[in-house]
């Protein structure tokens, strides 16, 4: 299904953009006044991806995608899709067959909860991101595991200092895994 077809269907069913995008902090008016990557962010936000984030240029993070969202993101120029959910989790496991049929570059890195949030998993994520096409979408059930692994990747692979790496993970969707990531990055516990 083409992106334009999806937009027509959304319009027919009365689905509209929210007045504020809580994941980016931008209102629809602010989003409409920006150009370039911000315009792309606004277009992608209209796909209503669970916990949509765009922590850096050409990187989309969030929760479980649908087939329609994968196709629309590919049409927007995203060539690499990485799912951190094991196939046993409800709602996933269909991507390998679907992506092969649609010509979508797809990689699964199974991260089974907190036990799978490791430096090794972050290194596997880095490898998948580096070997894929430009424009990547990394997702799990909610975006929490994505943010956690991106924080570890930022520090252990990309060489960012621990505080900046942690912030990048939070920007990418990390929530409940923050205490574990703080421990792995050897940062003190949060005051809040």
C-alpha positions in Angstrom: 0.0 0.0 0.0 1.5 3.4 -1.0 2.0 6.2 1.5 -0.5 8.4 -0.4 -3.1 5.6 -0.1 -2.5 5.3 3.6 -2.9 9.1 4.0 -6.2 8.9 2.1 -7.4 6.1 4.3 -6.5 8.0 7.4 -8.3 11.1 6.2 -11.4 9.0 5.3 -11.5 7.5 8.8 -11.0 10.9 10.5 -7.6 10.2 11.9 -5.8 13.4 12.5 -2.5 14.6 13.9 -2.5 15.5 17.6 -2.0 19.2 18.4 1.2 18.3 20.2 3.7 15.6 19.6 4.7 14.7 23.1 7.6 12.6 22.0 9.3 15.6 20.3 7.8 18.4 22.3 6.7 20.2 19.1 3.2 21.4 18.4 1.7 20.8 15.0 2.1 24.5 14.2 5.8 24.4 15.1 6.3 21.3 13.1 4.5 22.9 10.1 6.9 25.9 10.2 10.1 23.8 10.0 11.7 22.7 6.8 14.0 19.8 5.8 14.4 17.0 8.3 11.8 18.6 10.6 9.3 18.3 7.7 10.2 14.6 7.3 9.8 14.2 11.1 6.3 15.7 10.8 5.4 13.3 7.9 6.7 10.3 9.8 4.9 11.3 13.0 1.6 11.2 11.0 2.2 7.4 10.6 1.3 7.1 14.3 4.2 4.8 15.2 4.0 3.8 18.9 6.3 6.1 20.9 7.8 7.7 17.8 11.1 9.3 18.2 13.7 10.8 15.9 16.8 11.1 18.1 19.1 12.0 15.2 18.9 12.6 11.5 17.9 9.5 9.5 17.1 7.5 12.7 13.6 6.6 13.7 12.9 4.7 16.9 9.7 3.5 18.5 7.5 0.6 19.2 6.2 -2.3 17.1 5.6 -1.4 13.5 2.8 -2.5 11.2 3.3 -3.7 7.6 1.8 -0.4 6.4 4.2 1.7 8.5 7.2 -0.3 7.2 6.2 0.3 3.6 5.5 4.0 4.3 8.9 4.4 6.0 10.7 2.7 3.2 8.9 5.1 0.8 10.2 8.0 3.0 13.8 6.8 2.4 14.4 4.5 5.3 16.3 1.5 4.0 17.3 -0.4 7.2 14.8 -1.9 9.7 16.0 -3.5 12.9 13.6 -5.2 15.4 14.9 -5.9 18.9 12.0 -8.2 19.8 12.4 -12.0 20.0 10.1 -13.8 17.6 8.3 -15.4 20.5 6.9 -12.0 21.6 3.2 -11.4 20.7 2.8 -9.3 17.6 6.1 -9.9 16.0 7.7 -12.7 14.0 6.0 -11.7 10.7 8.7 -9.3 9.5 11.2 -11.7 8.0 8.7 -13.1 5.5 7.1 -9.7 4.8 10.3 -7.8 4.3 11.7 -10.4 2.0 8.5 -10.2 -0.2 8.6 -6.4 -0.2 12.3 -6.0 -0.7 12.9 -4.4 2.7 16.2 -4.7 4.5 15.4 -6.3 7.8 17.5 -7.5 10.8 16.3 -9.0 14.0 18.5 -8.7 17.1 16.5 -10.5 19.9 16.8 -8.6 23.2 14.8 -10.5 25.7 14.1 -7.9 28.3 16.7 -6.4 30.7 18.9 -9.5 30.4 19.5 -8.8 26.8 20.5 -5.2 27.3 24.3 -5.7 27.1 27.3 -4.2 25.5 27.4 -7.2 23.2 23.8 -6.5 22.0 24.7 -2.8 21.5 27.7 -3.9 19.4 25.4 -6.1 17.3 23.1 -3.1 16.8 26.0 -1.0 15.7 27.1 -3.6 13.2 23.6 -3.8 11.8 23.3 0.0 11.5 26.7 0.2 9.8 26.0 -2.5 7.3 22.6 -1.3 6.3 21.4 1.4 4.0 21.1 5.0 5.1 18.0 5.9 7.1 17.3 3.4 9.8 14.3 2.4 11.9 15.0 0.6 15.1 12.1 -0.7 17.1 10.9 -3.0 19.9 7.5 -3.2 21.7 7.7 0.3 23.1 11.1 1.8 22.3 12.5 1.2 25.8 15.0 -1.5 24.7 15.9 0.6 21.6 16.8 3.6 23.7 18.8 1.4 26.1 20.9 -0.2 23.4 21.4 3.1 21.6 22.8 4.6 24.8 25.2 1.7 25.2 26.2 1.9 21.5 26.8 5.7 21.8 29.2 5.1 24.7 30.9 1.8 24.0 31.0 2.0 20.2 30.8 5.6 19.3 32.9 6.9 22.2 30.5 9.4 23.7 30.8 10.3 27.3 28.5 8.4 29.6 26.2 11.4 30.4 25.6 12.3 26.7 25.1 8.6 25.8 22.5 8.2 28.5 20.7 11.4 27.2 20.7 10.0 23.7 19.1 6.8 25.0 16.4 8.8 26.8 15.8 10.8 23.6 15.5 7.5 21.7 12.8 6.1 24.0 14.5 4.5 27.0 12.3 4.6 30.1 12.3 1.7 32.6 15.7 0.5 31.6 17.4 3.7 32.6 18.7 2.4 36.0 20.3 -0.7 34.3 21.9 1.5 31.7 23.2 3.9 34.3 24.8 1.0 36.0 26.4 -0.3 32.8 27.6 3.2 32.0 28.9 3.5 35.6 26.8 6.6 36.3 25.2 7.4 39.7 21.6 6.6 40.2 19.1 9.3 39.2 17.9 11.8 41.8 14.3 11.5 40.6 
